[in-house]
Amino acid sequence: MQITLLIAVRTWKTVLQNRAAAALTLLLGIILCIATWIGWQHFKTQQQQQQHYKSIVREQWESKPDKHPHRMAHYGYLVFRDKHELSFFDFGIEQFAGVSIFLEAHKQNTANFSEAGFSNGMLRFGELSVAMVLQLLVPLLIFFLGFNSIAAERESGALKILLCQGISWRQLLTGKMLGIIGVAFTLFIPVILLTILLWAALSHWHVSADAALRLLLLVVSYAVYFIICAGIAVLVSAFSSTSRAALTTLLGCWVFFLVILPRLTQAIGARLYPSPAKIEFAAAVEADLHREGDSHNPDDPHYAQLKSSLLQQYGVDDVKKLPFNYSGYVMAEGEKISAAIYDRHQQQLIDIYERQNHFTMAAGFLNPYLAIRHLSMALTGADYTTYADFQQQAESYRYQLAQRMNSLQMKYISNETPAANDKPAAISHDHWKEMPDFTFHFRKTGQVLTTQTAAITALLGWLVLVLAGVQLASRFVKTL
């Protein structure tokens, strides 16, 4: 162990004494600081805007005068998707997913106002974030630092001297890998300390145990990712006859696994599990709604039968004699039917997207970058699952709002048709304040981990494979 640590320290010092390597390391450190600042500013700006408009929406809702409750149901409500305090670390799909949904009776709208919708085409190349730098650029730096770790020793003849002095291949490879990991952690540790500081500030110094666990798992996951990259760099260098061959191989791996393969797996997943276009989805929902009937049409067969059974149940011959507002009852029944139809179609669509994501996660067993990317997005609340949760929670809130208005109509609005000179039927505006505001709830860390089993398994599998490769490589590289 002492010899291994000496090799690691020597490798760490040699790398930092190299002007080119030190310059690249310093440059990457500056980029990480800039990315952290950009993420923090972006989070703060988005949160301030959302809080501002949330307060406006709530104020306008509560300030509405006395109205018919069904008119308030169609007036609607605007809800916003909160950002997790760790989302400044990893943007994930944040820029492409809508941040607000307009809720109204009898209609389910999609999320709108994504950041990409207000940006130019440059957003397709990705925005600078801490996660992007750690996932893409730090492995590139590790490959640059490690490509000549063994190959250069072989070319200079120093490798034979080291082996003749009693140093084993296992000690040499492990020491080289630890030295390169040390350089990567020289960048990683300050970024993590800065992340913790900003995260605590964004949380107003009220840190929950769940968020702290998320951050801890995030740090451990990236540490494992860097160890995997360092092990791959050392192994490629050990099996390459020259430094140039090692560098070419590592750069080829970086381009294929971190640039080409992610896009290829996404395209294959979308091909295997095609999703309907937005207009096709809306048409399918509308077709099912048409088959069930129209609650606004008094002559609709479904609701005519409902009226007949209701009159028979209460033993009356006219809806005006019912102990509640009949129109409100019909609206509640229509809302229940339409919501069930939409939920069924929405769940089918979510299942398709989950199959696509599962295919990409499975590709993490071939590519550790895909594994860390999915796990990082999930832990920072910037993945598709979080976005789907927002849609489902917003739809649940919309249904409760519509049914509350229908209930108020049934309770307070008379069945009698108002005379021509009378004012339209209305209830007190005090009822609007009784409707609680929408609050988005993130999943607990345990629930997040259950959705990321494949990514975690793939990352741990790669770690075991690389460490085993470093330990067993001595049987194959001695003859090189």
C-alpha positions in Angstrom: 0.0 0.0 0.0 2.9 2.4 0.8 4.4 1.8 -2.7 1.0 2.3 -4.3 0.5 5.6 -2.5 4.0 6.8 -3.4 3.2 6.1 -7.1 -0.1 8.0 -6.7 1.5 11.0 -5.1 4.2 11.0 -7.8 1.7 10.8 -10.6 -0.4 13.6 -9.0 2.7 15.9 -8.7 3.9 15.1 -12.2 0.5 16.0 -13.7 0.3 19.3 -11.9 3.9 20.1 -12.8 3.2 19.7 -16.4 2.3 23.1 -17.7 -0.2 21.9 -20.3 -2.0 19.6 -17.9 -2.0 22.3 -15.2 -3.3 24.9 -17.6 -6.1 22.5 -18.7 -7.0 21.6 -15.2 -7.1 25.3 -14.2 -9.2 26.2 -17.3 -11.7 23.4 -16.4 -11.8 24.6 -12.8 -12.7 28.1 -14.1 -15.4 26.7 -16.4 -16.8 24.8 -13.4 -17.0 27.9 -11.3 -18.7 29.8 -14.2 -21.1 26.9 -14.7 -22.0 27.0 -10.9 -22.6 30.7 -11.1 -24.7 30.4 -14.2 -26.8 27.6 -12.6 -27.3 29.7 -9.4 -28.3 32.8 -11.3 -30.7 30.8 -13.6 -32.3 29.1 -10.6 -32.7 32.4 -8.7 -34.2 34.2 -11.7 -36.6 31.4 -12.5 -37.8 31.1 -8.9 -38.3 34.9 -8.5 -40.4 35.0 -11.7 -42.5 32.0 -10.7 -43.1 33.3 -7.2 -44.1 36.7 -8.7 -46.6 35.3 -11.2 -47.9 32.7 -8.7 -48.8 35.6 -6.3 -50.5 37.5 -9.2 -52.5 34.5 -10.2 -53.7 33.9 -6.6 -54.5 37.5 -6.1 -56.6 37.7 -9.3 -58.4 34.5 -8.4 -59.3 35.7 -4.9 -60.3 39.2 -6.1 -62.9 38.0 -8.5 -66.4 39.3 -7.7 -69.5 37.3 -6.9 -70.0 34.9 -9.8 -71.7 31.7 -10.9 -69.4 28.9 -9.8 -69.4 27.3 -13.2 -68.1 30.6 -14.7 -65.3 30.5 -12.2 -64.5 26.9 -13.2 -64.1 28.1 -16.8 -62.2 31.2 -15.7 -59.5 28.8 -14.8 -56.3 28.8 -12.7 -52.6 28.9 -13.7 -50.2 26.6 -11.8 -46.4 26.5 -11.9 -43.8 23.8 -11.6 -41.4 24.5 -8.8 -37.7 23.9 -9.3 -35.8 21.7 -7.0 -33.1 23.5 -5.1 -30.5 21.1 -6.6 -31.7 21.8 -10.2 -29.1 24.5 -10.5 -26.5 21.7 -10.5 -28.1 19.8 -13.4 -30.6 21.4 -15.8 -31.7 18.0 -17.2 -34.9 18.5 -19.3 -35.7 21.7 -17.4 -35.2 24.0 -20.5 -37.4 21.9 -22.7 -40.2 21.0 -20.3 -43.1 23.5 -19.8 -43.2 25.3 -16.5 -46.9 26.1 -16.2 -50.4 24.7 -17.0 -53.6 26.5 -17.4 -56.4 24.6 -15.6 -60.0 24.9 -16.6 -63.2 22.8 -16.4 -63.8 20.0 -18.9 -60.4 20.4 -20.5 -56.9 19.2 -19.9 -54.1 21.4 -21.2 -50.5 20.6 -21.6 -47.5 22.4 -19.9 -46.3 25.5 -21.7 -43.8 28.3 -21.6 -40.6 26.2 -21.7 -37.3 28.0 -21.8 -36.5 26.5 -25.2 -39.6 28.1 -26.6 -38.2 31.5 -25.9 -34.6 30.7 -26.9 -32.8 30.5 -30.2 -31.4 27.4 -31.8 -28.2 27.5 -29.9 -30.0 25.8 -27.0 -29.9 22.6 -28.9 -26.2 22.4 -28.2 -26.9 22.5 -24.5 -26.4 25.1 -21.8 -23.4 25.2 -19.6 -24.2 23.5 -16.3 -22.1 21.9 -13.6 -23.4 18.4 -14.5 -22.6 18.9 -18.2 -19.0 19.8 -17.3 -18.6 16.9 -14.9 -20.2 14.4 -17.2 -18.5 15.5 -20.5 -15.4 17.6 -19.9 -13.9 16.1 -16.8 -13.7 12.6 -18.4 -12.0 14.2 -21.4 -9.5 15.8 -19.0 -9.0 12.5 -17.2 -8.3 10.8 -20.5 -5.8 13.5 -21.4 -4.0 13.1 -18.1 -4.0 9.3 -18.2 -3.3 8.4 -21.8 0.5 8.3 -21.2 0.4 7.1 -17.6 1.8 3.7 -18.6 2.5 4.1 -22.3 5.0 6.9 -21.7 6.8 4.8 -19.1 7.1 2.0 -21.7 8.4 4.3 -24.4 11.0 5.9 -22.2 12.2 2.6 -20.8 11.3 3.6 -17.3 8.7 0.8 -17.1 11.3 -2.0 -17.1 13.3 -0.2 -14.4 10.2 0.1 -12.2 9.3 -3.5 -12.6 12.9 -4.6 -12.0 12.8 -2.7 -8.7 10.1 -5.0 -7.4 7.0 -2.9 -8.2 4.2 -5.1 -9.3 1.8 -4.3 -12.1 -1.0 -4.2 -9.6 0.7 -1.5 -7.6 1.7 0.4 -10.6 -1.8 0.5 -12.2 -3.5 1.2 -8.9 -1.1 4.0 -8.0 -1.4 5.6 -11.5 -5.2 5.4 -11.2 -5.3 6.9 -7.7 -3.0 9.8 -8.9 -5.3 10.7 -11.8 -8.3 10.4 -9.5 -6.6 12.8 -7.1 -6.2 15.4 -9.9 -9.9 15.0 -10.8 -10.9 15.4 -7.1 -8.7 18.5 -6.9 -11.4 20.0 -9.2 -14.4 18.1 -7.9 -14.0 18.8 -4.2 -14.0 22.7 -4.4 -17.1 22.5 -6.8 -18.9 20.3 -4.3 -18.1 22.7 -1.4 -19.4 25.5 -3.5 -22.5 23.5 -4.5 -23.3 22.8 -0.8 -22.9 26.5 0.0 -25.2 27.6 -2.8 -27.7 24.8 -2.2 -28.0 25.8 1.5 -28.4 29.5 0.5 -31.1 28.6 -2.1 -32.9 26.6 0.6 -32.7 29.7 2.9 -30.5 27.6 5.2 -33.4 25.3 6.0 -31.9 22.0 4.8 -34.1 19.0 4.8 -32.8 15.5 5.5 -34.2 14.3 2.1 -32.4 17.0 0.1 -29.2 16.4 2.1 -29.4 12.7 1.2 -29.9 13.6 -2.5 -26.8 15.7 -2.5 -24.7 13.0 -0.7 -25.8 10.4 -3.3 -25.0 12.9 -6.1 -21.5 13.4 -4.8 -20.9 9.6 -4.4 -22.3 9.0 -7.9 -19.9 11.4 -9.6 -17.0 10.1 -7.5 -17.7 6.6 -8.8 -18.0 8.0 -12.4 -14.6 9.6 -12.2 -13.0 6.4 -10.8 -14.4 4.5 -13.7 -13.0 7.1 -16.2 -9.6 7.0 -14.5 -9.5 3.2 -14.5 -10.4 3.1 -18.2 -7.7 5.6 -19.0 -5.0 3.6 -17.2 -6.1 0.3 -18.7 -6.1 1.7 -22.2 -2.6 3.2 -21.6 -1.4 -0.1 -20.2 -2.5 -2.1 -23.2 -1.3 0.5 -25.8 2.2 0.2 -27.3 2.6 4.0 -27.7 1.1 7.1 -26.1 -0.3 8.2 -29.4 -2.2 5.0 -29.8 -3.6 5.3 -26.3 -4.7 8.9 -26.9 -6.3 8.0 -30.1 -8.2 5.2 -28.5 -9.4 7.2 -25.6 -10.5 10.1 -27.8 -12.4 7.7 -30.0 -14.1 6.2 -26.9 -15.0 9.7 -25.7 -16.6 10.7 -29.0 -18.5 7.4 -29.4 -19.7 6.9 -25.9 -20.4 10.5 -24.8 -21.5 12.0 -28.1 -22.7 9.4 -30.6 -24.1 6.6 -28.5 -26.5 8.8 -26.3 -28.2 10.2 -29.4 -28.2 6.8 -31.1 -29.9 5.1 -28.1 -32.5 7.9 -27.9 -33.3 7.5 -31.6 -33.6 3.7 -31.3 -35.8 4.0 -28.2 -38.2 6.4 -30.0 -38.2 4.1 -33.0 -39.0 1.0 -31.0 -41.7 2.7 -28.9 -43.2 5.5 -31.1 -45.3 8.1 -29.3 -48.3 9.7 -30.9 -48.1 13.3 -32.1 -49.9 16.0 -30.0 -52.8 16.3 -32.5 -53.2 12.5 -32.6 -53.4 12.3 -28.8 -55.9 15.1 -28.6 -58.0 13.5 -31.4 -58.1 10.1 -29.6 -59.2 11.8 -26.3 -61.9 13.8 -28.2 -63.2 10.7 -29.9 -63.6 8.9 -26.6 -65.3 11.9 -25.1 -67.7 12.1 -28.0 -68.7 8.4 -27.5 -69.4 9.0 -23.8 -71.7 12.1 -24.5 -71.7 15.8 -24.1 -72.7 17.2 -20.6 -73.6 20.6 -22.2 -76.1 19.0 -24.5 -79.5 18.4 -22.8 -80.6 16.0 -25.5 -77.5 13.8 -25.3 -78.7 10.1 -24.8 -76.2 9.4 -22.0 -77.3 12.4 -19.9 -80.9 11.9 -20.8 -80.8 8.5 -19.3 -79.0 10.0 -16.3 -81.7 12.5 -15.8 -84.4 9.8 -16.0 -82.8 7.6 -13.4 -82.2 10.6 -11.1 -85.8 11.7 -11.3 -86.9 8.2 -10.5 -84.5 7.9 -7.6 -85.8 11.1 -5.9 -89.4 10.4 -6.9 -90.0 13.7 -8.7 -91.1 14.6 -12.2 -89.0 17.7 -12.8 -85.4 18.5 -12.2 -86.5 21.8 -10.6 -87.9 19.7 -7.7 -84.5 18.0 -6.9 -82.9 19.0 -3.6 -79.8 20.2 -5.4 -78.9 22.1 -8.6 -79.3 19.6 -11.5 -77.0 21.4 -13.8 -74.2 21.3 -11.3 -74.8 17.5 -10.9 -74.5 17.0 -14.6 -71.3 19.1 -14.8 -69.8 17.0 -12.0 -70.7 13.8 -13.8 -69.3 15.1 -17.1 -66.1 16.2 -15.3 -65.7 12.7 -13.8 -66.1 11.0 -17.1 -63.8 13.3 -19.1 -61.1 13.2 -16.4 -61.2 9.4 -16.4 -60.8 9.3 -20.2 -58.0 11.8 -20.2 -56.2 10.0 -17.3 -56.3 6.7 -19.2 -54.8 8.2 -22.4 -52.3 10.2 -20.4 -51.1 7.1 -18.6 -50.7 5.3 -21.9 -48.6 8.1 -23.2 -46.5 8.2 -20.0 -46.0 4.4 -20.4 -44.6 4.9 -23.9 -42.1 7.6 -22.7 -41.1 5.4 -19.8 -40.3 2.5 -22.2 -38.1 4.9 -24.2 -36.3 6.0 -21.0 -35.9 2.4 -19.8 -34.3 1.5 -23.1 -31.8 4.4 -22.6 -31.2 3.4 -19.0 -30.5 -0.2 -20.1 -27.9 1.2 -22.5 -26.1 2.5 -19.4 -24.7 -1.1 -19.0 -22.8 -0.4 -22.2 -22.1 3.3 -21.4 -21.5 4.7 -17.9 -22.2 8.2 -19.1 -25.9 7.3 -19.7 -26.1 5.9 -16.2 -24.7 8.9 -14.5 -26.7 11.3 -16.6 -30.0 9.6 -15.7 -29.1 9.3 -12.0 -27.9 12.9 -11.9 -31.2 14.3 -13.4 -33.3 12.2 -11.1 -31.5 13.3 -7.9 -31.7 17.0 -8.9 -35.4 16.8 -9.8 -34.8 17.6 -13.5 -35.8 14.3 -15.1 -38.9 13.3 -17.0 -40.4 11.5 -14.1 -40.5 14.7 -12.1 -42.1 16.5 -15.1 -44.7 13.7 -15.4 -45.4 14.0 -11.6 -46.1 17.7 -12.2 -48.6 17.0 -14.9 -50.4 14.4 -12.8 -50.5 16.6 -9.7 -51.7 19.6 -11.8 -54.5 17.4 -13.3 -55.5 16.2 -9.8 -55.7 19.9 -8.7 -57.7 20.8 -11.8 -60.2 18.0 -11.1 -60.6 19.1 -7.4 -61.1 22.7 -8.5 -63.7 21.9 -11.1 -65.6 19.5 -8.8 -65.5 22.1 -5.9 -67.1 24.6 -8.2 -69.7 22.0 -9.3 -70.4 21.2 -5.7 -70.9 24.9 -4.9 -73.3 25.1 -7.8 -75.3 22.1 -6.6 -75.5 23.5 -3.1 -76.1 27.3 -3.6 -77.6 27.7 -7.1 -81.4 27.3 -7.4 -82.9 25.1 -10.0 -85.4 27.8 -10.9 -84.7 29.7 -14.1 -84.1 33.4 -13.3 -86.5 35.9 -14.7 -85.3 38.2 -17.5 -85.0 41.1 -15.2 -83.1 39.3 -12.5 -79.4 39.3 -12.1 -77.5 36.1 -13.1 -77.2 33.5 -10.4 -74.1 34.0 -8.4 -72.5 33.1 -5.0 -70.2 35.0 -2.7 -66.6 35.6 -3.7 -65.6 34.4 -0.3 -65.8 30.8 -1.6 -62.9 31.5 -4.0 -60.5 31.8 -1.0 -61.5 28.4 0.3 -59.7 26.7 -2.6 -56.1 26.0 -1.5 -53.2 27.1 -3.7 -51.4 24.5 -5.8 -48.2 23.1 -4.3 -45.9 20.8 -6.3 -44.5 17.9 -4.2 -41.2 16.2 -5.2 -40.7 12.5 -4.7 -38.8 11.3 -1.7 -35.2 10.1 -2.3 -36.2 6.5 -1.7 -38.9 6.7 -4.4 -36.4 8.3 -6.8 -33.9 5.5 -6.2 -36.5 2.9 -7.1 -36.9 4.5 -10.5 -33.1 4.5 -11.0 -32.3 0.9 -10.2 -30.9 0.2 -13.7 -28.7 3.3 -13.6 -27.3 2.5 -10.2 -26.7 -1.1 -11.0 -25.0 -0.1 -14.3 -22.7 2.4 -12.5 -21.8 -0.1 -9.8 -21.3 -2.8 -12.4 -18.8 -0.5 -14.3 -17.0 0.2 -11.1 -16.5 -3.4 -10.3 -15.5 -4.2 -13.8 -12.9 -1.5 -14.0 -11.4 -2.3 -10.6 -11.3 -5.9 -11.4 -9.7 -5.1 -14.7 -6.9 -3.1 -13.0 -6.3 -5.9 -10.5 -6.2 -8.6 -13.2 -4.4 -6.7 -16.0 -1.0 -7.9 -14.8 -1.7 -11.3 -16.4 -2.0 -9.7 -19.9 0.2 -6.7 -20.0 3.5 -8.3 -18.9 4.3 -9.5 -22.4 3.7 -6.1 -24.1 
